[in-house]
Amino acid sequence: LNKNVPIFVCTMAYPTVPCPLHIFEPCYRLMIRRCMETGTKQFGMCISDPVKGFADYGCILEIRNVEFFADGRSVVDSIGKRRFKVIQHSQRDGYNTADIEYIEDHKVN
């Protein structure tokens, strides 16, 4: 998962840290549904950038569970997996996407 990765522009996320989300905007509802239907169950999280739209660095979140409501909203239980660098910004159906490159952390002895 490193080409056309869906990007949720919201908050800072970190590897191993849970990130619960309340999804109500139509574009992000579509994004989450696609993540679940394709089986990847992953998307990127970046903070907003006033010039580029979203930051050049972010964290991949893995969806652990989604609770869908009758009105279309959902609560997503996700957790941070890996940090990444954005190579190219783009959009798809109203939400942001990016080509990314994973950042490898060095293990501390």
N, CA, C and O atoms as a MOPAC input file, in Angstrom:
PM7 MOZYME 1SCF
protein

 N      0.84600 1    -1.18500 1     0.00000 1
 C      0.00000 1     0.00000 1     0.00000 1
 C      0.88700 1     1.24100 1     0.00000 1
 O      1.23400 1     1.76100 1     1.06000 1
 N      1.25700 1     1.72000 1    -1.20700 1
 C      2.03500 1     2.95600 1    -1.26300 1
 C      1.67800 1     3.85400 1    -2.44700 1
 O      2.26700 1     4.92400 1    -2.60100 1
 N      0.73000 1     3.44300 1    -3.28000 1
 C      0.24600 1     4.25700 1    -4.39500 1
 C     -1.21800 1     4.60700 1    -4.15400 1
 O     -2.00500 1     3.74700 1    -3.75600 1
 N     -1.58600 1     5.86000 1    -4.39200 1
 C     -2.96300 1     6.32800 1    -4.21500 1
 C     -3.55200 1     5.95800 1    -2.85300 1
 O     -4.69700 1     5.51400 1    -2.76000 1
 N     -2.76900 1     6.14300 1    -1.81900 1
 C     -3.20400 1     5.84100 1    -0.45500 1
 C     -4.21500 1     6.90800 1    -0.02400 1
 O     -3.92800 1     8.10000 1    -0.13300 1
 N     -5.39400 1     6.50100 1     0.46300 1
 C     -6.36300 1     7.48500 1     0.96100 1
 C     -5.77500 1     8.22800 1     2.15900 1
 O     -5.17400 1     7.62100 1     3.04500 1
 N     -5.95500 1     9.54000 1     2.17400 1
 C     -5.42200 1    10.35500 1     3.26700 1
 C     -6.56500 1    11.06000 1     3.98700 1
 O     -7.34600 1    11.79100 1     3.37900 1
 N     -6.64700 1    10.82400 1     5.29500 1
 C     -7.59700 1    11.52400 1     6.14800 1
 C     -6.83800 1    12.72400 1     6.72300 1
 O     -5.85700 1    12.55000 1     7.44500 1
 N     -7.28700 1    13.92700 1     6.40600 1
 C     -6.63900 1    15.13500 1     6.90200 1
 C     -7.34900 1    15.54600 1     8.18100 1
 O     -8.47200 1    16.05000 1     8.15100 1
 N     -6.68000 1    15.32400 1     9.30300 1
 C     -7.35200 1    15.57300 1    10.57900 1
 C     -6.36600 1    15.89900 1    11.68400 1
 O     -6.17800 1    17.06800 1    12.01800 1
 N     -5.74200 1    14.89700 1    12.25000 1
 C     -4.93100 1    15.06700 1    13.45000 1
 C     -3.60100 1    14.33700 1    13.29500 1
 O     -3.35200 1    13.68700 1    12.28000 1
 N     -2.76500 1    14.45100 1    14.29500 1
 C     -1.49000 1    13.74800 1    14.29800 1
 C     -1.72400 1    12.32200 1    14.79100 1
 O     -2.43000 1    12.11000 1    15.77600 1
 N     -1.13200 1    11.35200 1    14.10600 1
 C     -1.24700 1     9.95200 1    14.52500 1
 C      0.15500 1     9.37600 1    14.66800 1
 O      1.09400 1     9.83400 1    14.01900 1
 N      0.28700 1     8.36800 1    15.52300 1
 C      1.59000 1     7.77800 1    15.81800 1
 C      1.50400 1     6.25500 1    15.79100 1
 O      0.46400 1     5.68700 1    16.12200 1
 N      2.59400 1     5.59000 1    15.39800 1
 C      2.60400 1     4.11600 1    15.43400 1
 C      2.29500 1     3.61000 1    16.83400 1
 O      2.74900 1     4.18100 1    17.82500 1
 N      1.53400 1     2.55300 1    16.90700 1
 C      1.10500 1     1.82400 1    18.12100 1
 C      0.04800 1     2.56200 1    18.94500 1
 O     -0.44400 1     2.00300 1    19.92500 1
 N     -0.31800 1     3.79500 1    18.58600 1
 C     -1.25900 1     4.57600 1    19.38000 1
 C     -2.66500 1     4.48700 1    18.76500 1
 O     -2.83800 1     4.77400 1    17.58100 1
 N     -3.67000 1     4.09100 1    19.56300 1
 C     -5.04600 1     4.04800 1    19.05100 1
 C     -5.51700 1     5.42700 1    18.59500 1
 O     -5.13600 1     6.44400 1    19.17400 1
 N     -6.34100 1     5.45100 1    17.56100 1
 C     -6.85800 1     6.71300 1    17.01600 1
 C     -8.34100 1     6.53000 1    16.68500 1
 O     -8.68200 1     6.21700 1    15.54400 1
 N     -9.22500 1     6.72100 1    17.66700 1
 C    -10.66600 1     6.59600 1    17.40400 1
 C    -11.15400 1     7.79900 1    16.59500 1
 O    -10.74600 1     8.93200 1    16.85300 1
 N    -12.03100 1     7.54900 1    15.61500 1
 C    -12.51300 1     8.60700 1    14.73700 1
 C    -14.03000 1     8.56000 1    14.59500 1
 O    -14.62900 1     7.48600 1    14.54200 1
 N    -14.63700 1     9.73300 1    14.53500 1
 C    -16.07100 1     9.84900 1    14.24900 1
 C    -16.16600 1    10.37200 1    12.82000 1
 O    -15.79100 1    11.51400 1    12.55500 1
 N    -16.66000 1     9.55500 1    11.90300 1
 C    -16.70900 1     9.89000 1    10.48600 1
 C    -18.11800 1    10.35200 1    10.12400 1
 O    -19.08700 1     9.61600 1    10.31000 1
 N    -18.22600 1    11.57100 1     9.60900 1
 C    -19.54500 1    12.08900 1     9.22900 1
 C    -19.53800 1    12.79900 1     7.88200 1
 O    -20.59600 1    12.91800 1     7.26400 1
 N    -18.39100 1    13.27600 1     7.40000 1
 C    -18.33000 1    13.94900 1     6.10800 1
 C    -18.47600 1    12.92400 1     4.98900 1
 O    -17.85400 1    11.86300 1     5.03900 1
 N    -19.29700 1    13.23000 1     3.97500 1
 C    -19.54000 1    12.24800 1     2.89500 1
 C    -18.28400 1    11.70900 1     2.21500 1
 O    -18.21400 1    10.52000 1     1.90500 1
 N    -17.29700 1    12.56400 1     1.98000 1
 C    -16.08500 1    12.08400 1     1.29800 1
 C    -15.32700 1    11.06200 1     2.15400 1
 O    -14.79600 1    10.08600 1     1.62400 1
 N    -15.27300 1    11.28000 1     3.46300 1
 C    -14.57100 1    10.33800 1     4.33700 1
 C    -15.40900 1     9.08600 1     4.60000 1
 O    -14.85900 1     8.01100 1     4.84200 1
 N    -16.72300 1     9.21800 1     4.55600 1
 C    -17.57400 1     8.02600 1     4.65500 1
 C    -17.29000 1     7.10200 1     3.48300 1
 O    -17.18600 1     5.88700 1     3.65500 1
 N    -17.16400 1     7.67700 1     2.28800 1
 C    -16.82400 1     6.90700 1     1.08800 1
 C    -15.43500 1     6.28400 1     1.22600 1
 O    -15.23800 1     5.11400 1     0.89900 1
 N    -14.48700 1     7.06200 1     1.70700 1
 C    -13.11700 1     6.57900 1     1.86500 1
 C    -13.06000 1     5.36700 1     2.79900 1
 O    -12.42600 1     4.36400 1     2.47100 1
 N    -13.71400 1     5.45500 1     3.95300 1
 C    -13.70300 1     4.34700 1     4.91900 1
 C    -14.39200 1     3.12300 1     4.33600 1
 O    -13.90800 1     2.00300 1     4.49600 1
 N    -15.51500 1     3.32700 1     3.66200 1
 C    -16.22200 1     2.20200 1     3.03700 1
 C    -15.32000 1     1.50000 1     2.01900 1
 O    -15.28000 1     0.27100 1     1.96700 1
 N    -14.60500 1     2.27400 1     1.22000 1
 C    -13.69000 1     1.68000 1     0.23700 1
 C    -12.54000 1     0.92900 1     0.90600 1
 O    -12.14600 1    -0.14500 1     0.45100 1
 N    -12.00900 1     1.49200 1     1.97500 1
 C    -10.92600 1     0.80300 1     2.70600 1
 C    -11.39500 1    -0.55800 1     3.21400 1
 O    -10.64100 1    -1.53000 1     3.18900 1
 N    -12.63800 1    -0.62000 1     3.67100 1
 C    -13.17700 1    -1.87600 1     4.18300 1
 C    -13.49600 1    -2.84900 1     3.04700 1
 O    -13.20500 1    -4.04100 1     3.14900 1
 N    -14.09500 1    -2.34200 1     1.96600 1
 C    -14.49400 1    -3.20700 1     0.85100 1
 C    -13.30200 1    -3.80000 1     0.10900 1
 O    -13.36000 1    -4.94300 1    -0.34300 1
 N    -12.22200 1    -3.02900 1    -0.01800 1
 C    -11.04200 1    -3.53500 1    -0.73600 1
 C    -10.22000 1    -4.48500 1     0.12900 1
 O     -9.38000 1    -5.22700 1    -0.37800 1
 N    -10.46600 1    -4.45800 1     1.43600 1
 C     -9.75900 1    -5.36200 1     2.33400 1
 C     -8.44700 1    -4.81500 1     2.86200 1
 O     -7.80600 1    -5.46200 1     3.69100 1
 N     -8.02500 1    -3.63300 1     2.40500 1
 C     -6.76000 1    -3.08500 1     2.90900 1
 C     -6.89200 1    -2.66700 1     4.36700 1
 O     -5.95800 1    -2.81500 1     5.15500 1
 N     -8.07000 1    -2.14000 1     4.71700 1
 C     -8.35800 1    -1.66800 1     6.07200 1
 C     -7.30400 1    -0.68300 1     6.57200 1
 O     -7.03300 1    -0.60700 1     7.77100 1
 N     -6.71200 1     0.07200 1     5.64400 1
 C     -5.69200 1     1.04500 1     6.01800 1
 C     -5.86400 1     2.34000 1     5.24900 1
 O     -6.34600 1     2.35000 1     4.11600 1
 N     -5.46000 1     3.44100 1     5.88700 1
 C     -5.43800 1     4.74900 1     5.24600 1
 C     -4.39500 1     5.59300 1     5.95800 1
 O     -3.95600 1     5.25600 1     7.05700 1
 N     -4.00500 1     6.67600 1     5.33600 1
 C     -3.02400 1     7.57000 1     5.93800 1
 C     -3.69600 1     8.69000 1     6.70700 1
 O     -4.79600 1     9.12100 1     6.36000 1
 N     -3.03600 1     9.15800 1     7.74400 1
 C     -3.51100 1    10.29700 1     8.52600 1
 C     -2.42800 1    11.36700 1     8.48100 1
 O     -1.27200 1    11.11200 1     8.82000 1
 N     -2.81600 1    12.57000 1     8.05500 1
 C     -1.90300 1    13.71300 1     8.01800 1
 C     -2.60100 1    14.92300 1     8.61800 1
 O     -3.82800 1    15.03000 1     8.59300 1
 N     -1.79700 1    15.82900 1     9.15800 1
 C     -2.36400 1    17.08400 1     9.62000 1
 C     -2.50600 1    18.02500 1     8.42700 1
 O     -1.87900 1    17.82200 1     7.38800 1
 N     -3.32500 1    19.04100 1     8.58500 1
 C     -3.58100 1    20.00900 1     7.52700 1
 C     -2.36200 1    20.89100 1     7.27800 1
 O     -1.58500 1    21.17400 1     8.18900 1
 N     -2.21000 1    21.32000 1     6.02500 1
 C     -1.17400 1    22.26800 1     5.64200 1
 C     -1.85800 1    23.35300 1     4.80400 1
 O     -2.49900 1    23.02900 1     3.80400 1
 N     -1.74200 1    24.62400 1     5.18000 1
 C     -2.46400 1    25.67900 1     4.47000 1
 C     -2.06100 1    25.84200 1     3.00200 1
 O     -2.85600 1    26.33500 1     2.20200 1
 N     -0.86000 1    25.44200 1     2.64000 1
 C     -0.38600 1    25.59400 1     1.26200 1
 C     -0.65200 1    24.34300 1     0.43400 1
 O     -1.21700 1    24.42500 1    -0.65600 1
 N     -0.24300 1    23.17900 1     0.95300 1
 C     -0.32900 1    21.92600 1     0.19000 1
 C     -1.62500 1    21.16500 1     0.39800 1
 O     -1.93100 1    20.25000 1    -0.36700 1
 N     -2.38800 1    21.52200 1     1.41100 1
 C     -3.60200 1    20.77900 1     1.73800 1
 C     -3.38500 1    19.83400 1     2.89900 1
 O     -4.20400 1    19.76600 1     3.81600 1
 N     -2.26900 1    19.09500 1     2.86100 1
 C     -1.90600 1    18.24200 1     3.99400 1
 C     -0.39200 1    18.08500 1     4.05800 1
 O      0.31400 1    18.29400 1     3.07200 1
 N      0.08800 1    17.71300 1     5.23800 1
 C      1.52300 1    17.65400 1     5.52800 1
 C      2.24700 1    16.60600 1     4.69500 1
 O      1.63200 1    15.68900 1     4.15000 1
 N      3.55800 1    16.75700 1     4.61000 1
 C      4.40000 1    15.83100 1     3.84700 1
 C      4.72900 1    14.54900 1     4.61000 1
 O      5.32000 1    13.62800 1     4.04600 1
 N      4.35000 1    14.48500 1     5.88200 1
 C      4.59600 1    13.28600 1     6.67800 1
 C      3.31700 1    12.89300 1     7.39300 1
 O      2.50200 1    13.74600 1     7.74400 1
 N      3.14700 1    11.59900 1     7.60500 1
 C      1.95300 1    11.12100 1     8.29000 1
 C      2.15100 1     9.71300 1     8.80800 1
 O      3.27200 1     9.20600 1     8.85100 1
 N      1.05600 1     9.08600 1     9.20200 1
 C      1.09100 1     7.73600 1     9.76800 1
 C     -0.03500 1     6.91000 1     9.15100 1
 O     -1.16300 1     7.38300 1     9.00600 1
 N      0.28500 1     5.68600 1     8.79500 1
 C     -0.73400 1     4.75800 1     8.30900 1
 C     -1.54400 1     4.27600 1     9.50500 1
 O     -0.98400 1     3.87100 1    10.52400 1
 N     -2.86500 1     4.32400 1     9.37300 1
 C     -3.75200 1     3.79100 1    10.39700 1
 C     -4.39600 1     2.51800 1     9.87700 1
 O     -4.79200 1     2.43800 1     8.71400 1
 N     -4.49600 1     1.53400 1    10.74100 1
 C     -5.17000 1     0.28000 1    10.39900 1
 C     -6.51100 1     0.25100 1    11.11300 1
 O     -6.58600 1     0.47700 1    12.32100 1
 N     -7.56600 1    -0.02800 1    10.36400 1
 C     -8.90900 1    -0.09200 1    10.93600 1
 C     -9.08100 1    -1.41900 1    11.65900 1
 O     -8.94800 1    -2.48500 1    11.05900 1
 N     -9.37900 1    -1.34500 1    12.95900 1
 C     -9.62300 1    -2.56300 1    13.73400 1
 C    -11.10000 1    -2.91200 1    13.76300 1
 O    -11.47100 1    -4.08600 1    13.78100 1
 N    -11.95200 1    -1.87000 1    13.76800 1
 C    -13.39700 1    -2.09700 1    13.80100 1
 C    -14.10900 1    -0.83300 1    13.33800 1
 O    -13.63500 1     0.28100 1    13.56300 1
 N    -15.25300 1    -1.02100 1    12.68700 1
 C    -16.09600 1     0.11100 1    12.28300 1
 C    -17.52000 1    -0.17100 1    12.71600 1
 O    -18.05100 1    -1.26000 1    12.49900 1
 N    -18.13000 1     0.83200 1    13.33300 1
 C    -19.54500 1     0.73700 1    13.68900 1
 C    -20.29700 1     1.74100 1    12.82300 1
 O    -20.13700 1     2.95100 1    12.98200 1
 N    -21.11900 1     1.23300 1    11.90400 1
 C    -21.88500 1     2.08200 1    11.00500 1
 C    -23.25000 1     2.38900 1    11.61400 1
 O    -23.87600 1     1.51900 1    12.21900 1
 N    -23.71000 1     3.64000 1    11.44900 1
 C    -25.00700 1     4.05400 1    11.95000 1
 C    -25.97500 1     4.24900 1    10.78200 1
 O    -25.54800 1     4.43600 1     9.64200 1
 N    -27.26900 1     4.20700 1    11.06500 1
 C    -28.30000 1     4.29300 1    10.02000 1
 C    -28.22800 1     5.59300 1     9.22600 1
 O    -28.59600 1     5.61600 1     8.05200 1
 N    -27.76200 1     6.67100 1     9.84500 1
 C    -27.70300 1     7.96200 1     9.14500 1
 C    -26.42700 1     8.13300 1     8.30700 1
 O    -26.20000 1     9.20200 1     7.74100 1
 N    -25.60100 1     7.09300 1     8.22600 1
 C    -24.39600 1     7.14400 1     7.39800 1
 C    -23.11500 1     7.43600 1     8.15200 1
 O    -22.02000 1     7.20700 1     7.63800 1
 N    -23.24500 1     7.94100 1     9.37000 1
 C    -22.04200 1     8.19600 1    10.17500 1
 C    -21.43300 1     6.87300 1    10.61500 1
 O    -22.07000 1     5.82200 1    10.53200 1
 N    -20.18800 1     6.94000 1    11.08300 1
 C    -19.56900 1     5.74500 1    11.64000 1
 C    -18.52800 1     6.13500 1    12.68300 1
 O    -18.00700 1     7.25100 1    12.68900 1
 N    -18.24800 1     5.19400 1    13.55200 1
 C    -17.16800 1     5.33000 1    14.51600 1
 C    -16.12400 1     4.28900 1    14.13900 1
 O    -16.40700 1     3.09300 1    14.06200 1
 N    -14.91500 1     4.77400 1    13.90900 1
 C    -13.83000 1     3.90300 1    13.44400 1
 C    -12.81200 1     3.73100 1    14.56200 1
 O    -12.30600 1     4.70900 1    15.11100 1
 N    -12.52100 1     2.49200 1    14.88900 1
 C    -11.47100 1     2.16100 1    15.84700 1
 C    -10.23200 1     1.83700 1    15.01900 1
 O    -10.17200 1     0.79200 1    14.37100 1
 N     -9.24500 1     2.73100 1    15.03800 1
 C     -8.02500 1     2.50700 1    14.26100 1
 C     -6.80800 1     2.64700 1    15.15600 1
 O     -6.88200 1     3.18800 1    16.25900 1
 N     -5.67900 1     2.14400 1    14.65400 1
 C     -4.41700 1     2.21800 1    15.39600 1
 C     -3.29400 1     2.53800 1    14.42400 1
 O     -3.27300 1     2.05900 1    13.29000 1
 N     -2.36500 1     3.35300 1    14.89200 1
 C     -1.22000 1     3.73700 1    14.06800 1
 C     -0.30800 1     2.56000 1    13.78800 1
 O     -0.03600 1     1.74600 1    14.67100 1
 N      0.16800 1     2.47600 1    12.54300 1
 C      1.04200 1     1.36700 1    12.13100 1
 C      2.44300 1     1.83200 1    11.74600 1
 O      3.41200 1     1.49600 1    12.42700 1
 N      2.56400 1     2.60400 1    10.65600 1
 C      3.87900 1     2.99300 1    10.14700 1
 C      3.86500 1     4.45000 1     9.72300 1
 O      2.85500 1     4.96000 1     9.23800 1
 N      5.00200 1     5.11700 1     9.91200 1
 C      5.12800 1     6.50000 1     9.45900 1
 C      5.48000 1     6.51200 1     7.97200 1
 O      6.07200 1     5.56700 1     7.45300 1
 N      5.10800 1     7.59000 1     7.30500 1
 C      5.42100 1     7.69400 1     5.88400 1
 C      5.72100 1     9.13000 1     5.48300 1
 O      5.39900 1    10.08200 1     6.19300 1
 N      6.35200 1     9.24900 1     4.31200 1
 C      6.61200 1    10.53300 1     3.67800 1
 C      5.78300 1    10.58700 1     2.40400 1
 O      5.73800 1     9.61900 1     1.64500 1
 N      5.12500 1    11.72100 1     2.17200 1
 C      4.31500 1    11.90000 1     0.96600 1
 C      5.24000 1    12.24100 1    -0.20000 1
 O      6.05400 1    13.16100 1    -0.11800 1
 N      5.09900 1    11.48200 1    -1.28500 1
 C      5.87900 1    11.72800 1    -2.49600 1
 C      5.07600 1    12.60400 1    -3.46200 1
 O      5.62100 1    13.51500 1    -4.08500 1
 N      3.78700 1    12.32000 1    -3.57900 1
 C      2.93500 1    13.07500 1    -4.49800 1
 C      1.53500 1    13.21500 1    -3.91800 1
 O      0.93100 1    12.23000 1    -3.49500 1
 N      1.02000 1    14.44400 1    -3.89800 1
 C     -0.34200 1    14.74100 1    -3.42700 1
 C     -1.32000 1    14.58000 1    -4.58900 1
 O     -0.99000 1    14.92800 1    -5.72300 1
 N     -2.51500 1    14.05900 1    -4.32200 1
 C     -3.56300 1    13.98200 1    -5.33500 1
 C     -4.92300 1    13.88800 1    -4.64700 1
 O     -5.01700 1    13.95700 1    -3.42100 1
 N     -5.98100 1    13.72700 1    -5.45600 1
 C     -7.33500 1    13.60200 1    -4.91400 1
 C     -8.11100 1    12.54200 1    -5.67700 1
 O     -7.80500 1    12.23400 1    -6.82800 1
 N     -9.12000 1    11.99000 1    -5.01700 1
 C    -10.01900 1    11.02400 1    -5.64200 1
 C    -11.39900 1    11.17800 1    -5.01000 1
 O    -11.53800 1    11.04300 1    -3.79400 1
 N    -12.39700 1    11.45300 1    -5.80300 1
 C    -13.78900 1    11.52500 1    -5.35800 1
 C    -13.99600 1    12.37000 1    -4.10100 1
 O    -14.79000 1    12.01100 1    -3.23200 1
 N    -13.28800 1    13.48300 1    -4.00800 1
 C    -13.50700 1    14.41800 1    -2.90600 1
 C    -12.59300 1    14.26300 1    -1.71000 1
 O    -12.57500 1    15.13500 1    -0.84100 1
 N    -11.82800 1    13.17300 1    -1.63500 1
 C    -10.87300 1    13.04200 1    -0.53100 1
 C     -9.45600 1    12.99600 1    -1.09000 1
 O     -9.24500 1    12.69900 1    -2.26600 1
 N     -8.49300 1    13.29400 1    -0.22800 1
 C     -7.09900 1    13.33500 1    -0.64200 1
 C     -6.50800 1    11.93300 1    -0.74100 1
 O     -6.91000 1    11.01600 1    -0.02400 1
 N     -5.55400 1    11.79400 1    -1.63900 1
 C     -4.77000 1    10.56200 1    -1.75600 1
 C     -3.31100 1    10.96900 1    -1.93800 1
 O     -3.00900 1    12.13400 1    -2.19500 1
 N     -2.42000 1    10.00700 1    -1.80400 1
 C     -0.99800 1    10.30600 1    -1.97600 1
 C     -0.23500 1     9.04600 1    -2.35300 1
 O     -0.61000 1     7.93100 1    -1.99200 1
 N      0.84200 1     9.26100 1    -3.08800 1
 C      1.84500 1     8.21800 1    -3.25800 1
 C      2.81700 1     8.44100 1    -2.11300 1
 O      3.25700 1     9.56600 1    -1.87600 1
 N      3.14900 1     7.38000 1    -1.40900 1
 C      3.95500 1     7.52400 1    -0.19400 1
 C      5.18200 1     6.62100 1    -0.22100 1
 O      5.29700 1     5.69800 1    -1.02700 1
 N      6.08900 1     6.92900 1     0.69300 1
 C      7.28300 1     6.12800 1     0.91500 1
 C      7.36700 1     5.90300 1     2.42100 1
 O      7.32900 1     6.86100 1     3.19200 1
 N      7.47800 1     4.65700 1     2.84100 1
 C      7.52600 1     4.37200 1     4.27900 1
 C      8.84700 1     4.79400 1     4.88800 1
 O      9.89400 1     4.71300 1     4.24500 1
 N      8.79500 1     5.24500 1     6.12900 1
 C      9.97900 1     5.62800 1     6.89000 1
 C     10.33600 1     4.46900 1     7.79500 1
 O      9.51000 1     4.00700 1     8.58300 1
 N     11.54700 1     4.00700 1     7.68400 1
 C     11.99900 1     2.89100 1     8.52600 1
 C     12.63000 1     3.43900 1     9.79300 1
 O     13.56700 1     4.23400 1     9.73600 1
 N     12.11800 1     3.01600 1    10.92400 1
 C     12.67600 1     3.41800 1    12.20500 1
 C     13.84800 1     2.51400 1    12.56500 1
 O     13.82800 1     1.31400 1    12.29200 1
 N     14.86300 1     3.10200 1    13.17700 1
 C     16.00800 1     2.31500 1    13.64000 1
 C     15.70400 1     1.79900 1    15.04500 1
 O     15.30200 1     2.56100 1    15.92400 1
 N     15.89900 1     0.50900 1    15.24300 1
 C     15.64200 1    -0.10400 1    16.55000 1
 C     16.71300 1     0.33500 1    17.55400 1
 O     17.89700 1     0.42100 1    17.22900 1
 N     16.26300 1     0.61000 1    18.77700 1
 C     17.17500 1     0.97500 1    19.84700 1
 C     17.54500 1    -0.29400 1    20.59900 1
 O     16.67700 1    -1.08600 1    20.96600 1
 N     18.83500 1    -0.47900 1    20.82500 1
 C     19.29200 1    -1.68100 1    21.55200 1
 C     18.94600 1    -1.60000 1    23.02000 1
 O     19.25400 1    -2.51900 1    23.77800 1

